[in-house]
Amino acid sequence: MLMKTLAQWTLTVSLLKLSAGIIFGFSLEPTGLAKPLADLRDYNGTYYGSPDTGTIGYTGGTLYRDNQDNGAVSGCRGEGCGQHSGVDIPVPSGTNVYNSIEGVVVMSECNGSWGGLIVVRATNPWNYSEQIYLTYAHLKSRRYSNGQLVLPGDYVSTGAKIGISGGSSRDSCAGRSTGPHLHFQIDLDDGNAYPWYPHVSALNVRDDKYAVTAKTYNPIVFLTGGYRWTFARRNDRELWNLFNFQSWGVSGSALWTDSGPDPYISRGGLSNCGFGAPCSSNITAEAKEYSSVFLDTYNQCTSGIGKVYFTTNEDSYWSESKSVRYYPWYGEFADHIYMQSNPNWRGIVTGLRIDPAENCNRYIWDPTYYGEITIER
């Protein structure tokens, strides 16, 4: 089941891209939305993105709710360590940029801070009563494929080319930028001017009060429909912390742990990820938008009852009151755990913990394999 599930996902994405996206230049996701850059990796809360989901990564860029000074002020890197309201994607100047969701252009200009700027108003595909604003910044050209200038009032379809990226010192209308990249963000409609962004002096201050999430969505997660960890890079556990384990590894597209009593893994809090400052492994999943956790595992140790714990911006501690039971069995297991069944699944979900069994045998080889963990809509 574990390998089959991952293979089916890859096949589904490939067929969709071939039938509706890549042949036209953009990447159409299974959600029906398009990424702003063709073959851009999924975002999973690390500095590299989900392996094997695209060639364009995030290394060297600033992530959502991240800082821009490598943690010099906030003391950490990653989600919550800064107030960056979008995702900076390092990409060579001159790369085609595509519209992610059909809508109407409400702003197209050369801006002193944002550089070449396009803002598109669209209906939230996950909530039809809500309007959202998609911001594409540091563009050195704001023209369609036919060469016409993108203008306010234009209707733009999903996947339409709307310009090319810039941001280098040699590019026209680079704005406030230290190198070539695309800034992409999704704002909520709060009745104020758009795009929303914090004061520059606040970018490197921790977002402990979740000011950014009150105004914006995590853009790449929004497009792909959730946080997805698939453990495709050998010995990279993608910032998941391990507890009560004897040994662990990442191979064959799975994270495995061989454990003693009460083994579990968790995502959230500070981790050592090889940078000068600790990095945050927190997530930012709006509870009202994300209903379930999908687990694809292979269990050689189970007591028949597992639990998925979570933390939120309202309560940052693990507790039984913030957990949902599931019922794994020996061998292959793949199922969705409906998290909204717990009334405390509200606000912003910041952490996730998977407890597959209460008691494993420390004297025998009885590992649990995690092939995929997803928080999804």
C-alpha positions in Angstrom: 0.0 0.0 0.0 2.8 2.4 0.9 4.6 2.2 -2.4 1.4 1.9 -4.4 -0.1 5.0 -2.8 3.0 7.1 -3.6 3.2 5.7 -7.1 -0.5 6.4 -7.7 0.0 10.0 -6.6 3.0 10.5 -8.9 1.0 9.0 -11.8 -2.0 11.2 -11.1 0.2 14.4 -11.1 2.0 13.3 -14.2 -1.2 12.6 -16.2 -2.7 15.9 -15.1 0.4 17.8 -16.1 0.6 16.1 -19.5 -3.1 16.6 -20.2 -3.6 20.1 -19.0 -0.4 21.9 -17.9 3.1 21.1 -18.9 2.4 21.1 -22.6 1.3 24.7 -22.2 4.3 25.6 -20.0 2.7 25.8 -16.6 2.2 23.2 -13.9 -1.5 22.4 -13.2 -1.9 20.8 -9.8 -4.4 18.0 -8.8 -6.3 20.8 -7.0 -7.0 22.4 -10.4 -4.8 25.4 -9.5 -1.5 26.4 -11.2 1.8 27.2 -9.6 3.2 30.6 -10.5 6.4 29.0 -12.0 6.4 25.8 -14.1 7.7 22.7 -12.2 7.9 24.5 -8.9 8.3 22.1 -5.9 5.6 21.7 -3.4 6.1 23.5 -0.1 6.4 21.3 3.0 7.8 23.7 5.6 11.5 23.0 4.9 14.0 25.0 2.9 14.0 22.6 0.0 10.3 21.7 -0.6 8.9 18.2 -1.2 11.4 16.1 -3.1 10.5 14.8 -6.5 7.6 17.3 -7.0 9.5 19.8 -9.2 12.9 21.2 -10.1 12.6 24.8 -8.8 13.2 24.9 -5.0 13.3 27.4 -2.2 16.9 27.2 -1.0 18.2 30.7 -0.5 14.7 32.1 -0.5 12.5 33.4 2.3 9.6 31.2 3.2 6.2 32.1 4.6 6.3 33.7 8.0 10.1 33.5 7.8 12.8 36.1 8.3 15.3 37.7 5.9 18.4 37.9 8.1 19.0 34.1 8.7 17.7 34.4 12.3 20.1 37.2 13.5 17.2 39.0 15.2 14.6 36.4 15.8 17.0 33.7 16.8 15.6 31.0 14.5 14.6 30.4 10.8 11.4 29.0 9.4 7.7 29.5 9.9 7.0 31.9 12.8 10.5 33.2 13.0 9.6 36.3 10.9 6.8 38.2 9.4 7.4 37.6 5.7 3.9 37.5 4.2 4.6 35.4 1.1 7.2 33.0 -0.4 10.4 34.2 -2.1 11.3 31.8 -4.9 14.9 32.1 -6.2 14.6 31.7 -10.0 16.7 33.1 -12.9 15.6 36.4 -14.2 13.5 36.0 -17.3 11.5 33.0 -16.1 7.9 32.8 -17.2 5.3 33.6 -14.5 1.8 32.2 -14.6 -1.5 33.1 -13.0 -2.5 30.6 -10.4 -6.3 31.1 -10.1 -8.6 32.8 -12.6 -9.6 36.3 -11.7 -9.4 40.0 -12.5 -6.3 42.1 -12.5 -6.7 44.9 -9.9 -3.1 46.3 -10.0 -0.4 46.3 -12.6 2.4 48.7 -12.1 6.1 49.4 -11.5 6.3 49.9 -7.7 9.3 51.3 -5.8 9.3 48.4 -3.2 7.6 45.5 -5.0 9.1 46.2 -8.4 7.0 45.0 -11.3 3.8 44.2 -9.5 0.6 42.4 -10.6 -2.3 41.7 -8.2 -5.2 39.5 -9.2 -8.5 39.3 -7.3 -10.1 35.9 -7.3 -12.7 33.8 -5.5 -11.2 31.5 -2.9 -11.7 28.0 -4.5 -12.0 26.5 -1.0 -14.5 29.1 0.2 -16.7 30.7 -2.5 -17.8 33.5 -0.1 -14.3 34.8 0.2 -12.2 37.0 -2.1 -8.5 36.6 -2.2 -5.7 38.7 -3.8 -2.7 37.0 -5.5 0.5 39.1 -5.6 3.3 38.5 -8.1 6.2 40.9 -7.4 9.7 41.8 -8.8 8.6 41.2 -12.4 10.7 42.8 -15.1 7.9 42.4 -17.6 4.2 42.4 -17.2 3.0 41.1 -20.5 0.9 38.2 -21.8 2.2 35.6 -24.2 0.8 37.7 -27.1 2.9 40.7 -26.0 0.1 42.8 -24.7 0.6 44.6 -21.4 -1.3 43.3 -18.4 -3.8 46.0 -17.3 -6.2 46.5 -14.4 -9.6 45.2 -15.3 -8.3 42.3 -17.4 -9.7 38.9 -16.8 -6.9 36.3 -16.6 -7.4 32.5 -16.7 -5.7 29.9 -14.6 -2.3 29.2 -16.1 -2.2 32.3 -18.2 1.3 33.8 -18.6 1.3 37.2 -17.1 5.0 38.2 -17.2 8.6 37.2 -16.6 10.5 37.3 -13.3 13.2 39.8 -12.4 14.7 41.2 -9.2 18.3 41.4 -10.2 20.2 44.7 -10.1 20.4 44.7 -13.8 16.6 44.3 -14.3 14.2 47.1 -14.9 11.8 47.8 -12.1 13.5 45.3 -9.7 12.1 47.0 -6.6 13.6 46.3 -3.2 15.4 43.1 -4.0 18.8 41.5 -3.3 18.7 39.1 -6.2 16.6 37.5 -8.9 13.4 35.9 -7.5 9.7 35.9 -7.6 7.7 37.1 -4.5 4.4 35.3 -4.4 1.7 35.8 -1.8 -2.1 35.4 -1.2 -3.9 38.1 0.8 -7.3 37.9 2.4 -9.8 40.6 1.6 -10.0 42.7 4.8 -11.2 45.9 3.2 -7.8 47.5 3.3 -5.3 48.2 0.5 -3.5 45.3 -1.0 -1.1 43.7 -1.1 -0.7 43.6 2.7 2.7 43.4 4.2 4.4 44.3 7.5 6.7 47.2 8.0 10.2 46.3 6.8 11.5 46.7 10.4 9.2 43.9 11.5 10.1 41.3 8.9 12.8 39.7 11.1 10.7 39.8 14.3 9.0 36.6 15.3 5.3 36.3 14.4 4.3 34.9 17.8 0.9 36.6 17.6 0.1 35.3 14.1 -0.3 38.7 12.6 0.6 37.4 9.1 -1.9 34.6 9.2 -4.7 37.1 10.0 -4.0 38.7 6.6 -2.6 36.1 4.3 -2.5 32.4 3.3 0.6 30.3 2.9 0.6 30.5 -0.9 2.2 27.3 -2.2 0.3 25.2 0.4 -2.9 26.9 -0.6 -2.3 25.9 -4.3 -1.3 22.3 -3.6 -4.1 21.6 -1.0 -2.0 20.9 2.0 1.3 20.1 3.7 2.7 16.8 2.3 5.8 15.0 3.6 6.9 12.0 1.5 10.5 11.4 2.7 12.0 11.0 -0.8 15.4 12.3 0.1 17.7 9.7 1.7 18.3 10.3 5.5 16.3 13.5 5.4 13.5 13.3 7.9 12.2 16.7 6.9 12.4 18.3 10.3 10.3 15.6 12.0 11.5 15.0 15.6 11.8 11.4 16.9 11.1 10.2 20.4 11.7 6.9 22.2 13.5 5.3 19.3 16.4 2.9 19.0 17.4 3.7 15.5 16.0 5.5 12.4 16.6 6.1 8.8 15.0 7.4 5.6 15.2 5.1 2.6 12.8 3.7 0.0 10.6 6.8 0.2 9.9 6.2 3.9 11.0 7.4 7.3 11.4 4.4 9.6 12.0 4.2 13.4 12.8 1.1 15.4 11.6 1.9 18.9 11.0 1.0 22.5 7.9 1.8 24.6 5.6 4.6 23.3 7.4 5.7 20.2 6.2 8.8 18.3 7.3 11.5 15.9 6.3 15.2 15.9 6.5 18.3 13.7 6.6 21.6 15.5 8.9 23.7 17.7 12.6 24.4 17.2 14.9 21.9 15.5 18.6 21.8 14.6 18.6 21.8 10.8 22.2 22.7 10.1 22.0 26.5 10.0 23.7 29.0 12.2 20.4 29.5 14.2 17.9 26.8 15.1 15.0 26.5 12.7 11.3 26.3 13.3 9.5 23.1 12.2 6.1 24.7 12.9 3.4 24.7 10.3 0.6 27.1 9.6 -2.6 25.3 8.8 -5.9 27.0 9.2 -8.1 24.5 11.1 -11.3 25.6 9.3 -9.5 25.0 5.9 -7.8 21.6 6.7 -10.1 18.8 7.8 -7.9 15.7 7.9 -4.5 14.0 8.3 -3.6 11.3 5.8 -1.2 8.6 7.0 0.4 6.0 4.7 2.4 3.7 7.0 3.6 0.1 7.5 3.4 -1.1 11.1 5.4 -3.9 12.6 4.4 -2.7 16.1 0.8 -1.7 17.0 -1.5 -2.0 19.9 -4.6 -1.4 17.7 -5.0 2.2 18.8 -2.9 5.1 17.5 -3.3 8.8 18.1 -2.7 12.0 16.2 -2.0 14.9 18.5 -1.8 18.6 17.5 -0.9 22.0 18.8 -2.5 25.3 17.9 -1.8 29.0 18.2 -4.3 29.0 21.1 -2.6 26.1 23.0 1.0 25.2 22.2 1.2 22.1 24.5 0.6 18.5 23.6 -2.3 17.0 25.5 -5.0 14.3 25.3 -7.6 17.0 24.8 -6.0 17.8 21.5 -5.8 14.3 20.0 -7.8 12.1 17.6 -7.7 8.3 17.7 -7.2 6.1 14.8 -7.0 2.3 14.5 -3.9 1.0 12.7 -3.2 -2.7 12.2 -0.1 -4.7 11.5 1.3 -4.2 8.0 0.1 -1.8 5.4 -2.1 1.1 6.6 -3.4 4.1 4.7 -6.3 6.2 5.9 -7.6 9.7 6.6 -8.0 10.8 10.2 -10.8 13.3 10.5 -9.3 16.0 12.7 -12.2 18.3 12.8 -14.0 15.7 15.0 -12.0 17.3 17.8 -13.5 20.6 18.9 -10.1 21.9 19.8 -9.0 21.7 16.1 -9.5 25.4 15.6 -7.5 28.6 14.9 -4.1 27.9 13.4 -2.7 24.3 13.7 1.0 24.7 14.4 2.2 21.2 15.2 1.5 17.5 14.6 2.4 14.4 16.5 1.9 10.8 15.3 1.7 8.1 18.0 1.4 4.7 16.1 1.6 2.4 19.2 1.7 2.6 23.0 4.3 -0.2 23.4 7.0 -1.6 21.1 9.6 -4.2 21.9 13.1 -2.7 22.3 14.7 -6.1 21.9 13.4 -7.0 18.4 13.3 -5.4 15.0 9.7 -4.0 14.9 9.9 -0.6 13.0 7.2 1.7 11.9 7.5 3.0 8.3 6.0 6.4 7.4 5.6 6.7 3.6 3.4 9.8 3.6 2.0 12.3 6.2 -0.3 15.0 4.8 -2.5 17.7 6.3 -5.0 18.3 3.7 -8.3 20.0 2.8 
